Amino acid sequence: MSVTFRRGLRENVGLLVGLIGASGGGKTYTAMRLAKGIAGDKPFAVIDTEARRALHYADQFTFDHADLKAPFTPDAYAEAIAAADEAHYPVIVVDSASHEHAGVGGILDIQEAEFERLGRRDAVKMLSWVEPKKQHRKMVQRLLQVRAHLILCFRAEEKIEMVRGEGGKMEVRKKVTTSGIDGWVPICEKNLPYELTCSLLLLPDKPGVPQPIKLQEQHRHLFPLDRPITEESGRQLATWAAGGHAEGGRDRQGTIVKSPSVGETPPHSAPPDDERAALIEQAVTLLRELKPPLKDVQTWKETYLGSPSIDPRMCDVAALTDFVKYLQARAGKAA
């Protein structure tokens, strides 16, 4: 087999953006603004599972609408998205992608049907997840092949858990999960937010203002964390995806920075190696305090750093920051 290599260039990169939030967080409106910014003067596609609610915005945005109804199987989502991609829409908005997980015919229903078929015994509970996970993985692989930019909206729900606190007393606290923030958990397969280019949480107290679940270093200046997402973020994302440099972004501290020219190193608030070393030291200290089983550490590293065996010195600062924040949450410490 002959393998050919060429110089790696960022050009025509497909974007997969996840907008996650509870009712009132501004998911649909934000998705429309982002899509408009990416698409420019062209219409974008909207795949609507929310009883045609996307049409409430038809006077404000130019888009073509498709009403996706139950059963909300992974195949149904993949086929609808593929149809929009084949029609050459520049952007596809899916509102909401949560039905693929928890809607009628979604993977939870598929698992329940498999559990019933296998005899509803504890011994087959794990086995009943094989088929739904297979269908979900197949859908994700098809999403990764889409040429259009894809914006997925997910519902979120607030969850709590009982934990044993100081003195052995049981306490109620906001649930800590790998894909949630401050107790808000996306309604989707738990790893899906990390399959995307970026995943952002939007809450009702600050509609449209993003809190990053996954936001890598090269994208952080495209999403200011102190104000709602607008069409400008979409325009800058499109520029970045096409190989250009987005102007007027902000770094993690919110400071406006000038986009680097080709060959320049992006500015940081601290030298990257020093910042990375400090984060690694924090992570090591927290892991010593937590003393988790090795399999848990490997799962966390795979979720936040990309691989269970990765050398942290090879990770970007943003991924390490998210990893440390998760460990702090596990340890009950303020970030």
LOPAVO-831084 format. One record per residue (C-alpha): x, y, z; residue in one letter; residue number from 0. Coordinates in Angstrom, 1 decimal. Layout:
N
<r px="X" py="Y" pz="Z" code="A" pos="NUM"/>
...
This chain:
335
<r px="0.0" py="0.0" pz="0.0" code="M" pos="0"/>
<r px="1.3" py="3.4" pz="-1.0" code="S" pos="1"/>
<r px="0.9" py="6.2" pz="1.5" code="V" pos="2"/>
<r px="1.4" py="9.9" pz="0.5" code="T" pos="3"/>
<r px="2.1" py="12.7" pz="2.9" code="F" pos="4"/>
<r px="1.7" py="16.5" pz="2.3" code="R" pos="5"/>
<r px="2.2" py="19.5" pz="4.5" code="R" pos="6"/>
<r px="-0.6" py="19.9" pz="7.0" code="G" pos="7"/>
<r px="-2.7" py="23.1" pz="6.4" code="L" pos="8"/>
<r px="-5.8" py="24.3" pz="8.2" code="R" pos="9"/>
<r px="-8.2" py="24.7" pz="5.3" code="E" pos="10"/>
<r px="-11.9" py="23.9" pz="4.8" code="N" pos="11"/>
<r px="-12.1" py="22.4" pz="8.4" code="V" pos="12"/>
<r px="-15.5" py="21.3" pz="9.3" code="G" pos="13"/>
<r px="-16.8" py="22.7" pz="12.6" code="L" pos="14"/>
<r px="-19.0" py="20.7" pz="15.1" code="L" pos="15"/>
<r px="-20.3" py="23.0" pz="17.8" code="V" pos="16"/>
<r px="-22.4" py="21.9" pz="20.7" code="G" pos="17"/>
<r px="-24.7" py="24.4" pz="22.5" code="L" pos="18"/>
<r px="-26.0" py="22.9" pz="25.8" code="I" pos="19"/>
<r px="-28.5" py="24.4" pz="28.3" code="G" pos="20"/>
<r px="-31.7" py="24.4" pz="30.1" code="A" pos="21"/>
<r px="-34.9" py="26.1" pz="28.9" code="S" pos="22"/>
<r px="-34.3" py="29.8" pz="28.8" code="G" pos="23"/>
<r px="-30.6" py="29.5" pz="28.2" code="G" pos="24"/>
<r px="-30.9" py="30.8" pz="24.6" code="G" pos="25"/>
<r px="-29.7" py="27.7" pz="22.8" code="K" pos="26"/>
<r px="-31.9" py="28.0" pz="19.7" code="T" pos="27"/>
<r px="-31.4" py="31.8" pz="19.3" code="Y" pos="28"/>
<r px="-27.7" py="31.5" pz="19.8" code="T" pos="29"/>
<r px="-27.5" py="28.6" pz="17.3" code="A" pos="30"/>
<r px="-29.3" py="30.8" pz="14.7" code="M" pos="31"/>
<r px="-26.9" py="33.7" pz="15.3" code="R" pos="32"/>
<r px="-23.9" py="31.5" pz="15.1" code="L" pos="33"/>
<r px="-25.2" py="29.9" pz="11.9" code="A" pos="34"/>
<r px="-26.0" py="33.2" pz="10.3" code="K" pos="35"/>
<r px="-22.4" py="34.4" pz="11.1" code="G" pos="36"/>
<r px="-20.9" py="31.3" pz="9.5" code="I" pos="37"/>
<r px="-23.2" py="31.2" pz="6.5" code="A" pos="38"/>
<r px="-23.2" py="34.9" pz="5.7" code="G" pos="39"/>
<r px="-25.8" py="35.7" pz="3.0" code="D" pos="40"/>
<r px="-26.6" py="32.0" pz="2.3" code="K" pos="41"/>
<r px="-29.5" py="30.2" pz="3.9" code="P" pos="42"/>
<r px="-28.7" py="27.5" pz="6.4" code="F" pos="43"/>
<r px="-30.6" py="24.3" pz="7.3" code="A" pos="44"/>
<r px="-32.4" py="23.6" pz="10.5" code="V" pos="45"/>
<r px="-33.4" py="20.1" pz="11.6" code="I" pos="46"/>
<r px="-36.2" py="20.6" pz="14.2" code="D" pos="47"/>
<r px="-37.3" py="18.0" pz="16.7" code="T" pos="48"/>
<r px="-39.0" py="20.5" pz="19.0" code="E" pos="49"/>
<r px="-42.5" py="20.6" pz="17.4" code="A" pos="50"/>
<r px="-41.5" py="23.3" pz="14.8" code="R" pos="51"/>
<r px="-40.3" py="25.8" pz="17.4" code="R" pos="52"/>
<r px="-37.4" py="26.8" pz="15.3" code="A" pos="53"/>
<r px="-40.0" py="28.5" pz="13.0" code="L" pos="54"/>
<r px="-40.5" py="31.1" pz="15.7" code="H" pos="55"/>
<r px="-37.2" py="32.7" pz="14.4" code="Y" pos="56"/>
<r px="-38.2" py="32.6" pz="10.7" code="A" pos="57"/>
<r px="-38.7" py="36.4" pz="10.6" code="D" pos="58"/>
<r px="-35.2" py="37.0" pz="12.0" code="Q" pos="59"/>
<r px="-33.0" py="34.5" pz="10.1" code="F" pos="60"/>
<r px="-33.0" py="33.0" pz="6.6" code="T" pos="61"/>
<r px="-33.0" py="29.2" pz="6.9" code="F" pos="62"/>
<r px="-34.7" py="26.1" pz="5.4" code="D" pos="63"/>
<r px="-36.6" py="24.0" pz="7.8" code="H" pos="64"/>
<r px="-37.1" py="20.2" pz="8.2" code="A" pos="65"/>
<r px="-39.4" py="18.7" pz="10.9" code="D" pos="66"/>
<r px="-37.8" py="15.5" pz="12.3" code="L" pos="67"/>
<r px="-40.3" py="13.4" pz="14.1" code="K" pos="68"/>
<r px="-40.1" py="10.2" pz="16.3" code="A" pos="69"/>
<r px="-38.7" py="7.7" pz="16.3" code="P" pos="70"/>
<r px="-35.5" py="9.7" pz="17.1" code="F" pos="71"/>
<r px="-33.1" py="6.9" pz="16.3" code="T" pos="72"/>
<r px="-29.4" py="7.6" pz="15.6" code="P" pos="73"/>
<r px="-30.0" py="6.5" pz="12.0" code="D" pos="74"/>
<r px="-32.8" py="9.1" pz="11.6" code="A" pos="75"/>
<r px="-30.5" py="11.9" pz="12.8" code="Y" pos="76"/>
<r px="-27.6" py="10.7" pz="10.6" code="A" pos="77"/>
<r px="-29.9" py="10.5" pz="7.5" code="E" pos="78"/>
<r px="-31.4" py="13.9" pz="8.1" code="A" pos="79"/>
<r px="-28.0" py="15.5" pz="8.5" code="I" pos="80"/>
<r px="-26.6" py="13.7" pz="5.4" code="A" pos="81"/>
<r px="-29.6" py="15.0" pz="3.4" code="A" pos="82"/>
<r px="-28.8" py="18.6" pz="4.4" code="A" pos="83"/>
<r px="-25.1" py="18.1" pz="3.6" code="D" pos="84"/>
<r px="-25.9" py="16.6" pz="0.2" code="E" pos="85"/>
<r px="-28.0" py="19.7" pz="-0.5" code="A" pos="86"/>
<r px="-24.8" py="21.8" pz="0.1" code="H" pos="87"/>
<r px="-26.1" py="24.0" pz="3.0" code="Y" pos="88"/>
<r px="-23.1" py="25.7" pz="4.5" code="P" pos="89"/>
<r px="-24.4" py="25.2" pz="8.1" code="V" pos="90"/>
<r px="-26.7" py="22.6" pz="9.6" code="I" pos="91"/>
<r px="-28.4" py="23.4" pz="12.9" code="V" pos="92"/>
<r px="-29.9" py="20.4" pz="14.9" code="V" pos="93"/>
<r px="-32.4" py="21.4" pz="17.6" code="D" pos="94"/>
<r px="-32.4" py="19.3" pz="19.6" code="S" pos="95"/>
<r px="-29.9" py="16.5" pz="19.4" code="A" pos="96"/>
<r px="-30.9" py="15.3" pz="22.9" code="S" pos="97"/>
<r px="-33.8" py="13.3" pz="21.5" code="H" pos="98"/>
<r px="-31.2" py="10.9" pz="20.0" code="E" pos="99"/>
<r px="-30.4" py="10.0" pz="23.6" code="H" pos="100"/>
<r px="-33.6" py="10.4" pz="25.6" code="A" pos="101"/>
<r px="-36.4" py="10.8" pz="23.0" code="G" pos="102"/>
<r px="-38.9" py="8.3" pz="21.7" code="V" pos="103"/>
<r px="-36.8" py="5.7" pz="19.8" code="G" pos="104"/>
<r px="-33.5" py="7.1" pz="21.1" code="G" pos="105"/>
<r px="-30.7" py="5.1" pz="22.5" code="I" pos="106"/>
<r px="-32.3" py="4.8" pz="26.0" code="L" pos="107"/>
<r px="-35.3" py="3.3" pz="24.3" code="D" pos="108"/>
<r px="-33.1" py="1.0" pz="22.2" code="I" pos="109"/>
<r px="-31.3" py="-0.2" pz="25.3" code="Q" pos="110"/>
<r px="-34.6" py="-0.8" pz="27.1" code="E" pos="111"/>
<r px="-35.9" py="-2.9" pz="24.2" code="A" pos="112"/>
<r px="-32.6" py="-4.9" pz="24.1" code="E" pos="113"/>
<r px="-32.8" py="-5.5" pz="27.9" code="F" pos="114"/>
<r px="-36.4" py="-6.8" pz="27.4" code="E" pos="115"/>
<r px="-35.4" py="-9.0" pz="24.5" code="R" pos="116"/>
<r px="-32.5" py="-10.5" pz="26.5" code="L" pos="117"/>
<r px="-34.7" py="-11.4" pz="29.5" code="G" pos="118"/>
<r px="-34.5" py="-8.4" pz="31.9" code="R" pos="119"/>
<r px="-31.9" py="-10.0" pz="34.1" code="R" pos="120"/>
<r px="-29.1" py="-8.2" pz="35.9" code="D" pos="121"/>
<r px="-26.6" py="-10.4" pz="34.1" code="A" pos="122"/>
<r px="-27.5" py="-9.0" pz="30.7" code="V" pos="123"/>
<r px="-27.8" py="-5.3" pz="31.7" code="K" pos="124"/>
<r px="-24.4" py="-4.5" pz="30.3" code="M" pos="125"/>
<r px="-25.0" py="-6.6" pz="27.2" code="L" pos="126"/>
<r px="-28.1" py="-4.6" pz="26.5" code="S" pos="127"/>
<r px="-26.0" py="-1.5" pz="25.8" code="W" pos="128"/>
<r px="-24.0" py="-3.1" pz="23.0" code="V" pos="129"/>
<r px="-26.6" py="-2.4" pz="20.2" code="E" pos="130"/>
<r px="-27.5" py="1.3" pz="21.2" code="P" pos="131"/>
<r px="-23.8" py="2.2" pz="21.6" code="K" pos="132"/>
<r px="-23.1" py="0.6" pz="18.2" code="K" pos="133"/>
<r px="-25.8" py="2.7" pz="16.6" code="Q" pos="134"/>
<r px="-24.6" py="5.8" pz="18.3" code="H" pos="135"/>
<r px="-21.0" py="5.3" pz="17.3" code="R" pos="136"/>
<r px="-22.1" py="4.8" pz="13.7" code="K" pos="137"/>
<r px="-24.0" py="8.1" pz="13.8" code="M" pos="138"/>
<r px="-21.0" py="10.0" pz="15.3" code="V" pos="139"/>
<r px="-18.7" py="8.6" pz="12.6" code="Q" pos="140"/>
<r px="-21.2" py="9.9" pz="9.9" code="R" pos="141"/>
<r px="-21.2" py="13.3" pz="11.6" code="L" pos="142"/>
<r px="-17.5" py="13.5" pz="11.4" code="L" pos="143"/>
<r px="-17.7" py="13.1" pz="7.6" code="Q" pos="144"/>
<r px="-20.1" py="16.0" pz="7.1" code="V" pos="145"/>
<r px="-18.7" py="18.8" pz="4.9" code="R" pos="146"/>
<r px="-21.1" py="21.4" pz="6.2" code="A" pos="147"/>
<r px="-20.5" py="23.1" pz="9.6" code="H" pos="148"/>
<r px="-22.7" py="21.5" pz="12.2" code="L" pos="149"/>
<r px="-24.3" py="23.1" pz="15.3" code="I" pos="150"/>
<r px="-26.0" py="20.7" pz="17.7" code="L" pos="151"/>
<r px="-28.3" py="22.0" pz="20.5" code="C" pos="152"/>
<r px="-28.7" py="19.8" pz="23.6" code="F" pos="153"/>
<r px="-31.0" py="20.1" pz="26.5" code="R" pos="154"/>
<r px="-29.4" py="20.1" pz="30.0" code="A" pos="155"/>
<r px="-30.9" py="19.2" pz="33.4" code="E" pos="156"/>
<r px="-29.7" py="20.1" pz="36.9" code="E" pos="157"/>
<r px="-28.8" py="17.1" pz="39.0" code="K" pos="158"/>
<r px="-27.8" py="16.5" pz="42.6" code="I" pos="159"/>
<r px="-26.2" py="13.6" pz="44.4" code="E" pos="160"/>
<r px="-25.8" py="12.4" pz="48.0" code="M" pos="161"/>
<r px="-22.2" py="12.3" pz="49.2" code="V" pos="162"/>
<r px="-20.6" py="11.6" pz="52.6" code="R" pos="163"/>
<r px="-19.1" py="14.8" pz="54.0" code="G" pos="164"/>
<r px="-17.0" py="15.6" pz="57.0" code="E" pos="165"/>
<r px="-17.9" py="13.6" pz="60.1" code="G" pos="166"/>
<r px="-19.5" py="10.9" pz="58.0" code="G" pos="167"/>
<r px="-22.7" py="12.8" pz="57.4" code="K" pos="168"/>
<r px="-24.5" py="12.5" pz="54.1" code="M" pos="169"/>
<r px="-24.8" py="15.8" pz="52.2" code="E" pos="170"/>
<r px="-26.6" py="16.9" pz="49.1" code="V" pos="171"/>
<r px="-24.5" py="18.6" pz="46.5" code="R" pos="172"/>
<r px="-24.6" py="19.4" pz="42.8" code="K" pos="173"/>
<r px="-23.7" py="16.3" pz="40.8" code="K" pos="174"/>
<r px="-20.1" py="16.1" pz="39.4" code="V" pos="175"/>
<r px="-19.9" py="14.6" pz="36.0" code="T" pos="176"/>
<r px="-17.2" py="14.6" pz="33.2" code="T" pos="177"/>
<r px="-19.4" py="16.6" pz="30.8" code="S" pos="178"/>
<r px="-21.3" py="18.9" pz="33.1" code="G" pos="179"/>
<r px="-20.7" py="22.1" pz="35.0" code="I" pos="180"/>
<r px="-22.0" py="23.1" pz="38.4" code="D" pos="181"/>
<r px="-24.6" py="20.3" pz="38.4" code="G" pos="182"/>
<r px="-25.9" py="21.0" pz="34.9" code="W" pos="183"/>
<r px="-25.6" py="17.8" pz="32.8" code="V" pos="184"/>
<r px="-26.1" py="17.5" pz="29.0" code="P" pos="185"/>
<r px="-28.9" py="15.2" pz="27.9" code="I" pos="186"/>
<r px="-26.8" py="13.1" pz="25.5" code="C" pos="187"/>
<r px="-24.3" py="10.2" pz="25.4" code="E" pos="188"/>
<r px="-21.7" py="11.3" pz="28.0" code="K" pos="189"/>
<r px="-18.7" py="11.4" pz="25.5" code="N" pos="190"/>
<r px="-20.5" py="13.2" pz="22.7" code="L" pos="191"/>
<r px="-19.6" py="16.8" pz="23.9" code="P" pos="192"/>
<r px="-15.9" py="15.8" pz="23.6" code="Y" pos="193"/>
<r px="-16.4" py="14.5" pz="20.0" code="E" pos="194"/>
<r px="-17.2" py="18.0" pz="18.9" code="L" pos="195"/>
<r px="-15.0" py="21.0" pz="18.0" code="T" pos="196"/>
<r px="-16.3" py="22.8" pz="21.0" code="C" pos="197"/>
<r px="-19.1" py="22.4" pz="23.5" code="S" pos="198"/>
<r px="-20.6" py="25.4" pz="25.4" code="L" pos="199"/>
<r px="-23.1" py="25.5" pz="28.3" code="L" pos="200"/>
<r px="-25.7" py="28.3" pz="28.3" code="L" pos="201"/>
<r px="-27.7" py="29.0" pz="31.5" code="L" pos="202"/>
<r px="-31.0" py="30.9" pz="32.0" code="P" pos="203"/>
<r px="-29.4" py="33.5" pz="34.4" code="D" pos="204"/>
<r px="-27.1" py="34.6" pz="31.5" code="K" pos="205"/>
<r px="-28.8" py="33.6" pz="28.2" code="P" pos="206"/>
<r px="-26.4" py="33.1" pz="25.4" code="G" pos="207"/>
<r px="-23.2" py="33.7" pz="27.5" code="V" pos="208"/>
<r px="-21.0" py="30.6" pz="27.2" code="P" pos="209"/>
<r px="-19.4" py="28.5" pz="29.8" code="Q" pos="210"/>
<r px="-16.9" py="26.1" pz="28.2" code="P" pos="211"/>
<r px="-17.3" py="22.4" pz="28.6" code="I" pos="212"/>
<r px="-14.8" py="21.8" pz="25.8" code="K" pos="213"/>
<r px="-13.0" py="24.8" pz="24.3" code="L" pos="214"/>
<r px="-9.5" py="24.3" pz="23.1" code="Q" pos="215"/>
<r px="-6.8" py="27.0" pz="23.1" code="E" pos="216"/>
<r px="-7.1" py="27.8" pz="19.4" code="Q" pos="217"/>
<r px="-10.8" py="28.6" pz="19.7" code="H" pos="218"/>
<r px="-11.0" py="30.4" pz="23.1" code="R" pos="219"/>
<r px="-10.6" py="33.9" pz="21.6" code="H" pos="220"/>
<r px="-13.5" py="33.2" pz="19.3" code="L" pos="221"/>
<r px="-16.0" py="32.9" pz="22.2" code="F" pos="222"/>
<r px="-15.8" py="35.8" pz="24.7" code="P" pos="223"/>
<r px="-16.9" py="34.4" pz="28.1" code="L" pos="224"/>
<r px="-18.3" py="37.7" pz="29.4" code="D" pos="225"/>
<r px="-21.1" py="38.3" pz="26.8" code="R" pos="226"/>
<r px="-23.6" py="36.5" pz="24.6" code="P" pos="227"/>
<r px="-22.4" py="34.7" pz="21.5" code="I" pos="228"/>
<r px="-23.3" py="36.7" pz="18.3" code="T" pos="229"/>
<r px="-22.9" py="36.5" pz="14.6" code="E" pos="230"/>
<r px="-19.4" py="37.8" pz="15.0" code="E" pos="231"/>
<r px="-18.3" py="34.5" pz="16.6" code="S" pos="232"/>
<r px="-19.8" py="32.7" pz="13.6" code="G" pos="233"/>
<r px="-17.9" py="34.9" pz="11.2" code="R" pos="234"/>
<r px="-14.6" py="34.4" pz="13.0" code="Q" pos="235"/>
<r px="-15.2" py="30.7" pz="13.2" code="L" pos="236"/>
<r px="-15.8" py="30.5" pz="9.4" code="A" pos="237"/>
<r px="-12.6" py="32.5" pz="8.8" code="T" pos="238"/>
<r px="-10.6" py="30.2" pz="11.1" code="W" pos="239"/>
<r px="-12.1" py="27.1" pz="9.5" code="A" pos="240"/>
<r px="-11.1" py="28.3" pz="6.0" code="A" pos="241"/>
<r px="-7.5" py="28.8" pz="7.1" code="G" pos="242"/>
<r px="-7.6" py="32.5" pz="8.0" code="G" pos="243"/>
<r px="-7.0" py="34.4" pz="11.2" code="H" pos="244"/>
<r px="-9.9" py="35.7" pz="13.2" code="A" pos="245"/>
<r px="-9.3" py="39.3" pz="14.5" code="E" pos="246"/>
<r px="-10.2" py="41.0" pz="17.7" code="G" pos="247"/>
<r px="-10.5" py="37.9" pz="19.8" code="G" pos="248"/>
<r px="-9.9" py="37.6" pz="23.5" code="R" pos="249"/>
<r px="-7.7" py="35.3" pz="25.6" code="D" pos="250"/>
<r px="-8.9" py="33.2" pz="28.6" code="R" pos="251"/>
<r px="-8.7" py="36.2" pz="30.9" code="Q" pos="252"/>
<r px="-10.9" py="38.3" pz="28.5" code="G" pos="253"/>
<r px="-8.1" py="40.5" pz="27.3" code="T" pos="254"/>
<r px="-8.4" py="41.6" pz="23.6" code="I" pos="255"/>
<r px="-5.5" py="40.1" pz="21.6" code="V" pos="256"/>
<r px="-4.3" py="40.6" pz="18.0" code="K" pos="257"/>
<r px="-4.5" py="37.4" pz="16.0" code="S" pos="258"/>
<r px="-1.0" py="36.1" pz="15.1" code="P" pos="259"/>
<r px="0.4" py="36.3" pz="11.6" code="S" pos="260"/>
<r px="1.5" py="33.1" pz="9.9" code="V" pos="261"/>
<r px="4.5" py="31.8" pz="11.7" code="G" pos="262"/>
<r px="3.9" py="33.7" pz="14.9" code="E" pos="263"/>
<r px="3.2" py="32.1" pz="18.3" code="T" pos="264"/>
<r px="-0.2" py="33.1" pz="19.7" code="P" pos="265"/>
<r px="0.1" py="35.3" pz="22.8" code="P" pos="266"/>
<r px="-0.5" py="33.8" pz="26.3" code="H" pos="267"/>
<r px="-1.0" py="35.4" pz="29.7" code="S" pos="268"/>
<r px="2.0" py="33.4" pz="30.8" code="A" pos="269"/>
<r px="4.7" py="31.4" pz="28.9" code="P" pos="270"/>
<r px="3.0" py="28.2" pz="27.8" code="P" pos="271"/>
<r px="5.6" py="25.9" pz="29.3" code="D" pos="272"/>
<r px="5.4" py="27.6" pz="32.7" code="D" pos="273"/>
<r px="1.6" py="27.6" pz="32.7" code="E" pos="274"/>
<r px="1.5" py="23.9" pz="31.6" code="R" pos="275"/>
<r px="4.0" py="22.9" pz="34.3" code="A" pos="276"/>
<r px="1.9" py="24.7" pz="37.0" code="A" pos="277"/>
<r px="-1.2" py="22.9" pz="35.8" code="L" pos="278"/>
<r px="0.5" py="19.5" pz="35.8" code="I" pos="279"/>
<r px="1.7" py="20.1" pz="39.3" code="E" pos="280"/>
<r px="-1.8" py="21.0" pz="40.4" code="Q" pos="281"/>
<r px="-3.2" py="17.8" pz="38.8" code="A" pos="282"/>
<r px="-0.6" py="15.6" pz="40.4" code="V" pos="283"/>
<r px="-1.3" py="17.1" pz="43.9" code="T" pos="284"/>
<r px="-5.1" py="16.6" pz="43.4" code="L" pos="285"/>
<r px="-4.7" py="13.0" pz="42.3" code="L" pos="286"/>
<r px="-2.6" py="12.3" pz="45.3" code="R" pos="287"/>
<r px="-5.4" py="13.7" pz="47.5" code="E" pos="288"/>
<r px="-8.1" py="11.9" pz="45.7" code="L" pos="289"/>
<r px="-6.3" py="8.5" pz="45.4" code="K" pos="290"/>
<r px="-8.7" py="7.2" pz="42.7" code="P" pos="291"/>
<r px="-8.4" py="3.8" pz="41.1" code="P" pos="292"/>
<r px="-6.1" py="3.6" pz="38.1" code="L" pos="293"/>
<r px="-9.1" py="2.9" pz="35.8" code="K" pos="294"/>
<r px="-10.7" py="6.1" pz="36.9" code="D" pos="295"/>
<r px="-7.6" py="8.1" pz="36.2" code="V" pos="296"/>
<r px="-7.4" py="6.6" pz="32.7" code="Q" pos="297"/>
<r px="-11.0" py="7.5" pz="32.0" code="T" pos="298"/>
<r px="-10.5" py="11.1" pz="33.2" code="W" pos="299"/>
<r px="-7.4" py="11.5" pz="31.1" code="K" pos="300"/>
<r px="-9.1" py="10.1" pz="28.0" code="E" pos="301"/>
<r px="-12.0" py="12.4" pz="28.5" code="T" pos="302"/>
<r px="-10.1" py="15.6" pz="29.2" code="Y" pos="303"/>
<r px="-6.7" py="15.0" pz="27.6" code="L" pos="304"/>
<r px="-7.6" py="12.8" pz="24.7" code="G" pos="305"/>
<r px="-5.9" py="9.5" pz="25.7" code="S" pos="306"/>
<r px="-5.5" py="7.5" pz="28.9" code="P" pos="307"/>
<r px="-1.7" py="7.2" pz="28.3" code="S" pos="308"/>
<r px="-0.9" py="10.7" pz="27.1" code="I" pos="309"/>
<r px="2.1" py="12.5" pz="28.5" code="D" pos="310"/>
<r px="0.6" py="15.7" pz="30.1" code="P" pos="311"/>
<r px="3.6" py="17.7" pz="28.8" code="R" pos="312"/>
<r px="2.2" py="17.1" pz="25.3" code="M" pos="313"/>
<r px="-1.3" py="18.4" pz="26.1" code="C" pos="314"/>
<r px="-2.5" py="21.9" pz="25.3" code="D" pos="315"/>
<r px="-3.0" py="24.3" pz="28.2" code="V" pos="316"/>
<r px="-6.8" py="24.5" pz="27.7" code="A" pos="317"/>
<r px="-7.2" py="20.7" pz="28.1" code="A" pos="318"/>
<r px="-5.0" py="20.7" pz="31.2" code="L" pos="319"/>
<r px="-7.0" py="23.6" pz="32.6" code="T" pos="320"/>
<r px="-10.3" py="21.7" pz="32.2" code="D" pos="321"/>
<r px="-8.7" py="18.6" pz="33.7" code="F" pos="322"/>
<r px="-7.6" py="20.5" pz="36.8" code="V" pos="323"/>
<r px="-11.0" py="22.1" pz="37.2" code="K" pos="324"/>
<r px="-12.6" py="18.6" pz="37.1" code="Y" pos="325"/>
<r px="-10.2" py="17.3" pz="39.7" code="L" pos="326"/>
<r px="-10.9" py="20.3" pz="41.9" code="Q" pos="327"/>
<r px="-14.6" py="19.7" pz="41.6" code="A" pos="328"/>
<r px="-14.1" py="16.0" pz="42.6" code="R" pos="329"/>
<r px="-12.0" py="17.2" pz="45.6" code="A" pos="330"/>
<r px="-14.7" py="19.7" pz="46.6" code="G" pos="331"/>
<r px="-12.4" py="22.7" pz="46.0" code="K" pos="332"/>
<r px="-13.2" py="26.0" pz="44.4" code="A" pos="333"/>
<r px="-11.7" py="26.3" pz="40.9" code="A" pos="334"/>
